[in-house]
Amino acid sequence: MTDTLHTASAPEAQGHTPYDQLLREMRDIATLGSVSATLGWDQEVMMPPAAAALRGEQASLLSSLVHERRTRPELGELIARCLADAELMADPDAAANVRNLDRDYQHATRLPMALVREMAETTTLAMHNWRDARERNDFASFAPWLEKLMVLNQRTAERLGVPEGGELYDALLDNYEPGMRAAELDRVFGELRAGLVPLIRELQESGNRPDSSWMNIPLSIDRQEAFNRTVVERMGFDFSAGRLDISTHPFCEGAGPGDTRLTTRYDEAQFLSALHSSMHEVGHGLYEQNLPKAERFGQPLAEAASMGIHESQSRMWENLVGRGRPFWEWALPRLQAQAGSDAISALDTETVFRGLNVVEPNLIRIESDEATYNLHIMLRFDLERAMLKGDLAVRDLPGAWNERIRSDLGLTVPDDARGAMQDIHWSMGAVGYFPTYTLGNLYAAQLWEAIGEAIPDLDGQLRGGEFGGLLAWLKTNVHAHGRRYTAPELCQRATGRPLSPAPLLANLRGKLRAVYGLE
């Protein structure tokens, strides 16, 4: 590969400023990263099982190349020269880029190459093992991989450094939600739990339960796919710059300009599961497609503010739009026209709206209702934090998981496939990622309040299948900024106040108490 990074001592001789060189180098690094992202998508969607070992080597080599480019001393020198250029740093765009690149460089240089390669190769093989072990309900065969990944995460956290007064978990959480700390999550999650638990209890003890039996009406996958595409296109996803495929665990991969790849999964016996997973991933995909990548690929200004903000986009479309009455006033007639099912044709909007908002504890996180979903996230946060500290042995994870599900949700876990092995994240080495889902719910609800104030006729637009006003607001207030602001700063600017559990709790109380006839 051609070395395009000139030394910091000769930018003028090349006719380029240090900032020009820095952006060029970051685009090259991002291009390498896009190759890795495409291979990751292929691994989940199309790769033959026997290619796992080779893919592990490919992932390891690519991660090494990216890490080498991101940690070269010459890159640090370019960043330092940019930071010292007062005229450059007076430009808000350049200053945002340089500050974030300096943070990323300091972060990357703390990780030795050998650790980066080992993590990349281990996660590739661990994900392959997880899929097989989950299929066989065989936690014992996956446990050694999870033990190794926890050790690698401990080493990574130690290298990154524990913030003053913090813990190892903070160093990993910072990868996904910059500046967030486990202690702050404890506080926010505690407030949220204090509001959710009595609400869930009130609904369950009300004696009312909306009908959701219709959700088990069988519908062929090809008809589901046709309906999903209708919704996805109407939401604004650009299929000329993206794809929607099938994988074991739905995800979104924003590989680069013009290339955003989504996946979902289908079940003929649960025809709306795929719709909501698709709407969720499209929320991510719209964020990726509307970041300014075409002109700024490789720059922080073309990257998401945080995973919590990313999740706010997916959860907003999935829940605040996709489980709302206005959306279904538009969507149900289209579903009925495409389904070719007498049972679906007999449905009405009110039945669908109420049934979609039933609160019923579920073993599976991604199939859980809005209220109990966050208890799933708190469980995962607590358990992965304990494993990282060494307070919970990996071999004891299923027992701890099962007991927590019993105490939080009143359910008995029948097997590890529906328990501690249900999520792909730990096999990916993604410790610190799970809290961003609940942070996403919190940000989504707070943004939704602001959107309602800015677009008084939002419900009317959604009833007409007009999503452009909502998407335009998100483009202007969230997507366009990239990493210009931290997640808390972006929340403050867009909503006028810091993040709070109050909007989410208010939204859930208002909707769910009405659904259950308690208001």
C-alpha distance (Angstrom), angle and dihedral (degrees) to the residues before:
residue distance angle dihedral
M1 . . .
T2 3.78 . .
D3 3.80 114.1 .
T4 3.80 105.6 -126.6
L5 3.81 97.5 173.2
H6 3.81 109.8 103.6
T7 3.77 119.1 -159.7
A8 3.76 115.9 -92.8
S9 3.79 90.7 -119.8
A10 3.78 95.3 68.6
P11 3.82 111.0 43.4
E12 3.80 95.9 119.5
A13 3.82 91.0 49.1
Q14 3.78 87.3 57.8
G15 3.81 91.5 47.4
H16 3.81 93.2 -115.5
T17 3.78 134.3 105.2
P18 3.81 121.2 -124.0
Y19 3.81 87.9 -106.5
D20 3.82 91.5 55.0
Q21 3.78 90.1 50.1
L22 3.78 91.6 46.7
L23 3.81 93.2 53.5
R24 3.80 91.8 46.0
E25 3.79 91.3 52.1
M26 3.80 92.3 47.2
R27 3.79 90.5 52.4
D28 3.80 89.6 53.6
I29 3.81 90.4 49.6
A30 3.80 90.5 48.5
T31 3.79 89.9 50.6
L32 3.79 90.1 54.3
G33 3.79 88.1 48.7
S34 3.80 90.3 51.8
V35 3.79 89.4 57.4
S36 3.79 89.2 53.7
A37 3.81 90.4 47.5
T38 3.79 91.8 51.6
L39 3.80 91.0 50.6
G40 3.81 88.9 49.4
W41 3.80 90.4 53.2
D42 3.80 90.6 47.7
Q43 3.80 90.6 50.8
E44 3.80 91.3 57.6
V45 3.81 98.5 38.6
M46 3.80 113.4 27.4
M47 3.81 114.1 2.2
P48 3.82 116.3 118.6
P49 3.82 112.3 -119.1
A50 3.80 93.4 -118.8
A51 3.82 90.3 62.4
A52 3.82 93.4 67.4
A53 3.80 95.4 100.6
L54 3.81 93.1 49.3
R55 3.79 91.0 45.7
G56 3.79 88.5 54.0
E57 3.81 89.9 55.8
Q58 3.81 91.4 45.7
A59 3.80 92.3 49.7
S60 3.78 91.4 46.9
L61 3.81 93.4 50.4
L62 3.80 93.8 46.4
S63 3.79 92.9 47.6
S64 3.79 88.8 50.8
L65 3.79 92.2 51.3
V66 3.79 92.0 48.8
H67 3.79 92.5 45.7
E68 3.81 91.5 48.4
R69 3.79 91.4 52.3
R70 3.80 92.6 45.5
T71 3.80 93.8 51.5
R72 3.81 103.9 42.0
P73 3.81 113.0 130.2
E74 3.80 89.7 -130.0
L75 3.79 89.5 61.7
G76 3.80 90.1 52.0
E77 3.80 89.5 50.8
L78 3.79 91.4 52.6
I79 3.80 90.7 50.4
A80 3.81 90.9 48.4
R81 3.81 91.5 51.4
C82 3.79 90.5 50.0
L83 3.81 91.9 49.4
A84 3.80 89.2 51.9
D85 3.83 93.0 51.3
A86 3.82 103.4 95.2
E87 3.80 93.4 -171.5
L88 3.79 92.3 52.0
M89 3.80 93.3 45.8
A90 3.81 89.7 52.6
D91 3.81 87.0 68.3
P92 3.85 105.9 87.8
D93 3.81 94.1 -147.7
A94 3.79 94.9 48.4
A95 3.80 92.1 42.8
A96 3.82 91.8 52.8
N97 3.78 91.1 49.4
V98 3.78 95.4 46.8
R99 3.80 95.8 45.3
N100 3.79 91.7 51.1
L101 3.79 93.3 44.2
D102 3.79 89.7 51.7
R103 3.81 89.7 52.0
D104 3.81 90.9 48.5
Y105 3.79 92.0 47.7
Q106 3.79 93.3 50.4
H107 3.79 88.6 48.6
A108 3.81 95.4 48.0
T109 3.80 96.1 46.0
R110 3.79 90.6 59.8
L111 3.80 91.5 64.6
P112 3.83 117.9 78.5
M113 3.79 117.3 -133.7
A114 3.79 93.1 -119.4
L115 3.81 91.3 57.5
V116 3.80 92.6 48.4
R117 3.80 92.0 50.7
E118 3.78 93.2 45.5
M119 3.79 92.1 50.6
A120 3.82 92.8 49.0
E121 3.80 94.4 48.6
T122 3.81 93.9 42.6
T123 3.80 94.4 50.3
T124 3.80 92.3 49.9
L125 3.80 91.6 53.3
A126 3.81 92.9 39.3
M127 3.80 92.2 54.6
H128 3.80 89.8 51.9
N129 3.81 90.3 49.4
W130 3.82 92.0 45.9
R131 3.79 92.4 56.3
D132 3.81 92.2 51.4
A133 3.81 94.7 41.5
R134 3.79 92.3 47.9
E135 3.79 90.4 51.1
R136 3.82 89.7 52.5
N137 3.82 94.3 39.6
D138 3.80 87.2 -123.9
F139 3.81 110.5 147.1
A140 3.81 91.6 164.5
S141 3.80 91.6 67.1
F142 3.80 92.2 48.7
A143 3.81 96.0 44.1
P144 3.85 96.0 81.2
W145 3.81 89.8 54.3
L146 3.80 91.9 49.2
E147 3.81 90.4 48.0
K148 3.79 90.1 52.7
L149 3.79 91.9 47.1
M150 3.79 91.8 51.0
V151 3.80 90.0 51.8
L152 3.80 90.3 49.2
N153 3.80 90.1 49.2
Q154 3.80 90.7 49.8
R155 3.81 89.8 51.9
T156 3.79 90.5 46.7
A157 3.80 92.5 50.4
E158 3.80 91.5 48.1
R159 3.80 90.6 51.9
L160 3.79 93.2 47.0
G161 3.77 90.2 50.1
V162 3.77 134.2 -121.8
P163 3.81 113.0 -99.2
E164 3.78 116.0 -120.1
G165 3.78 109.6 -76.9
G166 3.80 90.9 6.4
E167 3.79 139.2 102.8
L168 3.81 140.4 -120.8
Y169 3.80 91.5 -89.3
D170 3.81 90.9 62.5
A171 3.80 91.7 63.3
L172 3.82 91.3 56.4
L173 3.80 95.5 40.2
D174 3.80 87.7 55.4
N175 3.83 88.7 65.1
Y176 3.79 89.9 66.9
E177 3.80 104.9 23.3
P178 3.81 108.7 27.3
G179 3.78 112.9 -141.2
M180 3.80 96.1 8.6
R181 3.81 117.3 128.7
A182 3.80 132.1 -158.0
A183 3.80 90.4 -122.2
E184 3.82 90.4 56.4
L185 3.81 89.9 49.0
D186 3.79 88.5 52.5
R187 3.80 89.6 55.3
V188 3.82 97.2 44.5
F189 3.79 94.1 41.3
G190 3.79 90.0 47.1
E191 3.81 91.4 55.7
L192 3.79 90.7 46.4
R193 3.81 93.2 48.3
A194 3.81 90.3 49.0
G195 3.81 88.7 58.6
L196 3.80 98.6 38.4
V197 3.80 100.8 49.7
P198 3.83 96.9 59.1
L199 3.82 91.0 41.8
I200 3.80 92.0 52.9
R201 3.80 90.4 46.1
E202 3.82 91.9 49.6
L203 3.80 91.8 52.0
Q204 3.79 94.0 46.6
E205 3.79 93.0 47.8
S206 3.80 94.4 45.7
G207 3.79 93.6 88.8
N208 3.81 88.7 -131.6
R209 3.75 123.2 111.6
P210 3.80 123.1 171.9
D211 3.79 115.2 -132.8
S212 3.80 112.4 -95.8
S213 3.81 98.2 159.0
W214 3.81 89.5 104.0
M215 3.80 88.8 68.2
N216 3.83 87.6 76.3
I217 3.79 93.3 60.6
P218 3.82 104.6 128.8
L219 3.78 117.1 -116.7
S220 3.78 126.2 176.6
I221 3.78 117.3 -110.7
D222 3.79 93.6 -121.9
R223 3.83 90.7 57.8
Q224 3.80 90.6 45.9
E225 3.79 89.7 51.6
A226 3.81 91.7 51.1
F227 3.81 92.8 50.4
N228 3.81 92.5 44.8
R229 3.79 91.1 52.8
T230 3.81 90.3 51.1
V231 3.81 90.6 54.5
V232 3.80 95.6 41.0
E233 3.80 93.0 51.5
R234 3.81 91.5 46.4
M235 3.80 90.2 51.9
G236 3.80 87.5 60.6
F237 3.81 104.2 -103.3
D238 3.81 109.9 154.2
F239 3.80 109.3 -133.9
S240 3.80 91.1 -171.6
A241 3.81 85.4 67.1
G242 3.80 99.5 33.1
R243 3.79 150.1 31.6
L244 3.81 138.7 -137.6
D245 3.82 114.2 -149.4
I246 3.81 139.6 155.9
S247 3.81 127.9 -94.6
T248 3.80 139.3 157.3
H249 3.80 91.5 -104.4
P250 3.84 117.5 27.4
F251 3.80 114.9 -120.9
C252 3.80 145.4 156.0
E253 3.79 123.7 -127.5
G254 3.78 116.8 -168.4
A255 3.80 97.4 -164.8
G256 3.79 96.5 172.9
P257 3.81 145.3 -69.1
G258 3.78 109.5 -12.6
D259 3.80 94.0 2.4
T260 3.81 118.8 93.3
R261 3.79 115.2 149.7
L262 3.79 125.4 -163.1
T263 3.78 132.3 -175.8
T264 3.78 134.8 -166.9
R265 3.80 135.9 172.2
Y266 3.78 132.2 -128.5
D267 3.79 137.0 -141.8
E268 3.80 119.1 -178.6
A269 3.81 89.7 -150.7
Q270 3.84 94.3 53.2
F271 3.77 105.0 41.3
L272 3.81 97.6 173.9
S273 3.80 95.3 51.1
A274 3.79 91.0 79.2
L275 3.80 92.0 45.6
H276 3.78 93.3 56.0
S277 3.80 94.4 42.5
S278 3.81 87.6 49.8
M279 3.82 93.1 49.0
H280 3.80 88.5 48.0
E281 3.80 93.1 52.8
V282 3.80 92.2 42.4
G283 3.80 87.5 57.0
H284 3.79 87.0 59.2
G285 3.79 90.5 42.0
L286 3.81 94.7 52.9
Y287 3.79 88.9 52.7
E288 3.81 90.4 50.8
Q289 3.80 93.7 45.7
N290 3.79 93.5 48.6
L291 3.78 98.8 46.5
P292 3.84 107.2 105.0
K293 3.81 93.6 -103.6
A294 3.79 97.6 137.6
E295 3.80 91.9 69.0
R296 3.81 101.0 19.9
F297 3.81 107.7 36.2
G298 3.80 109.1 157.8
Q299 3.80 94.0 22.0
P300 3.81 123.0 110.0
L301 3.81 87.4 -124.1
A302 3.82 87.2 68.4
E303 3.82 94.5 49.9
A304 3.81 132.6 84.7
A305 3.79 117.6 -90.6
S306 3.81 92.1 -127.6
M307 3.78 140.5 -35.5
G308 3.80 89.2 -99.3
I309 3.80 89.8 58.6
H310 3.81 89.4 44.5
E311 3.80 89.2 53.0
S312 3.79 90.9 48.1
Q313 3.79 88.1 64.1
S314 3.79 95.0 50.0
R315 3.80 95.8 42.8
M316 3.79 91.6 47.4
W317 3.80 93.1 56.3
E318 3.79 94.3 39.8
N319 3.80 98.8 45.8
L320 3.79 114.1 12.4
V321 3.80 91.6 43.6
G322 3.81 104.5 20.8
R323 3.82 97.2 47.2
G324 3.78 94.6 40.9
R325 3.80 126.8 107.4
P326 3.85 94.8 -127.4
F327 3.81 92.2 57.0
W328 3.80 92.6 50.9
E329 3.80 92.7 49.4
W330 3.79 84.5 65.6
A331 3.81 100.4 32.1
L332 3.81 103.3 44.6
P333 3.84 96.8 66.2
R334 3.81 88.9 50.4
L335 3.78 92.3 48.7
Q336 3.80 90.3 49.5
A337 3.80 91.8 49.7
Q338 3.81 92.2 51.7
A339 3.82 100.9 36.6
G340 3.79 99.5 65.7
S341 3.83 88.4 -152.3
D342 3.80 126.0 132.6
A343 3.81 90.0 -155.3
I344 3.81 92.2 54.8
S345 3.81 91.2 42.8
A346 3.81 88.4 58.0
L347 3.82 92.9 59.2
D348 3.79 123.2 103.8
T349 3.78 129.8 -154.7
E350 3.79 95.8 -108.3
T351 3.81 92.6 52.7
V352 3.80 91.2 49.7
F353 3.80 93.9 45.7
R354 3.79 94.1 48.8
G355 3.80 94.6 42.1
L356 3.80 92.5 50.7
N357 3.79 89.9 55.5
V358 3.78 99.7 50.4
V359 3.81 110.8 134.8
E360 3.77 107.7 -138.0
P361 3.81 125.0 148.0
N362 3.80 111.6 -112.6
L363 3.79 131.4 -169.1
I364 3.81 91.5 -137.1
R365 3.79 119.1 73.3
I366 3.79 98.0 -151.6
E367 3.81 91.3 49.4
S368 3.79 94.2 49.7
D369 3.79 126.7 113.3
E370 3.80 121.9 -109.6
A371 3.80 95.4 -97.8
T372 3.81 101.2 47.5
Y373 3.83 94.4 35.8
N374 3.77 92.3 80.8
L375 3.81 91.6 54.9
H376 3.80 86.5 59.8
I377 3.79 90.1 54.8
M378 3.81 93.3 48.1
L379 3.81 89.2 51.9
R380 3.81 92.1 53.2
F381 3.80 92.4 44.8
D382 3.79 92.0 52.6
L383 3.82 95.1 45.0
E384 3.79 98.2 46.1
R385 3.79 90.1 45.3
A386 3.84 89.2 52.7
M387 3.82 92.3 48.2
L388 3.78 91.4 49.8
K389 3.81 91.1 50.6
G390 3.80 90.9 47.7
D391 3.80 92.0 -117.3
L392 3.82 91.1 117.6
A393 3.80 122.6 43.7
V394 3.80 115.3 -139.5
R395 3.81 90.4 -124.3
D396 3.82 88.3 59.3
L397 3.81 94.3 49.9
P398 3.84 97.5 97.2
G399 3.81 92.1 51.6
A400 3.80 92.8 47.8
W401 3.80 90.7 45.7
N402 3.80 93.6 49.5
E403 3.79 93.3 48.6
R404 3.80 92.1 49.4
I405 3.83 91.6 50.0
R406 3.80 88.8 50.9
S407 3.79 93.9 49.4
D408 3.83 97.3 40.3
L409 3.79 101.4 36.5
G410 3.79 105.5 15.4
L411 3.80 92.2 -122.9
T412 3.80 133.3 131.3
V413 3.80 114.8 -133.3
P414 3.82 107.8 -135.1
D415 3.80 97.9 -167.0
D416 3.80 141.6 -3.7
A417 3.81 92.9 -106.8
R418 3.81 86.3 68.7
G419 3.77 91.6 35.7
A420 3.79 131.9 39.7
M421 3.83 94.1 -5.9
Q422 3.80 99.5 51.4
D423 3.83 97.5 98.0
I424 3.80 128.3 64.4
H425 3.81 95.4 -150.0
W426 3.81 100.9 91.5
S427 3.80 91.3 48.1
M428 3.82 85.4 56.2
G429 3.80 89.9 53.7
A430 3.82 88.9 -117.4
V431 3.80 100.0 149.7
G432 3.81 109.2 165.3
Y433 3.80 94.5 30.2
F434 3.82 101.1 97.9
P435 3.85 97.1 70.3
T436 3.80 89.6 61.2
Y437 3.81 89.4 71.3
T438 3.79 93.0 63.4
L439 3.80 91.1 38.7
G440 3.80 85.0 54.4
N441 3.81 90.7 53.9
L442 3.79 90.2 50.1
Y443 3.81 94.4 47.9
A444 3.83 91.1 44.2
A445 3.80 93.8 54.7
Q446 3.80 92.5 47.1
L447 3.81 92.2 47.8
W448 3.82 89.5 46.8
E449 3.80 90.5 57.7
A450 3.81 89.8 52.6
I451 3.81 91.7 46.7
G452 3.81 90.8 52.0
E453 3.80 89.5 54.1
A454 3.80 92.2 47.3
I455 3.83 95.2 44.5
P456 3.82 107.7 36.9
D457 3.82 91.3 179.0
L458 3.80 94.7 50.4
D459 3.82 93.5 122.4
G460 3.78 90.6 50.3
Q461 3.77 91.8 51.2
L462 3.81 91.9 50.1
R463 3.82 91.1 48.8
G464 3.79 87.2 57.7
G465 3.79 93.3 48.0
E466 3.79 90.1 -110.9
F467 3.80 107.4 143.4
G468 3.79 96.6 158.6
G469 3.80 96.0 95.0
L470 3.80 92.2 53.1
L471 3.79 92.7 45.5
A472 3.81 92.0 47.5
W473 3.83 90.8 53.8
L474 3.80 90.7 49.9
K475 3.80 91.9 47.6
T476 3.79 91.6 52.3
N477 3.80 99.9 40.1
V478 3.81 102.7 32.3
H479 3.80 117.4 7.6
A480 3.80 99.4 47.0
H481 3.81 94.5 56.7
G482 3.80 99.5 59.8
R483 3.81 107.1 179.7
R484 3.79 94.5 -22.7
Y485 3.81 87.4 115.8
T486 3.78 133.3 28.7
A487 3.80 116.0 -112.4
P488 3.84 93.3 -99.3
E489 3.81 90.6 47.8
L490 3.80 91.7 48.8
C491 3.80 90.7 49.0
Q492 3.80 91.5 50.1
R493 3.82 92.8 48.5
A494 3.81 95.2 45.8
T495 3.79 98.7 41.5
G496 3.80 105.1 22.7
R497 3.81 95.6 -120.8
P498 3.79 142.1 61.3
L499 3.78 122.4 -89.4
S500 3.79 113.9 -72.9
P501 3.84 135.5 170.6
A502 3.83 88.7 -133.3
P503 3.85 98.6 88.9
L504 3.81 93.3 49.7
L505 3.79 92.8 46.8
A506 3.81 91.1 46.7
N507 3.79 91.6 49.1
L508 3.81 93.1 49.0
R509 3.80 94.6 44.3
G510 3.79 93.0 49.1
K511 3.78 96.3 46.5
L512 3.79 100.5 37.0
R513 3.80 98.0 43.4
A514 3.82 87.7 52.2
V515 3.81 91.7 47.5
Y516 3.80 89.4 52.6
G517 3.80 94.2 45.8
L518 3.80 94.4 -112.8
E519 3.82 95.2 126.9
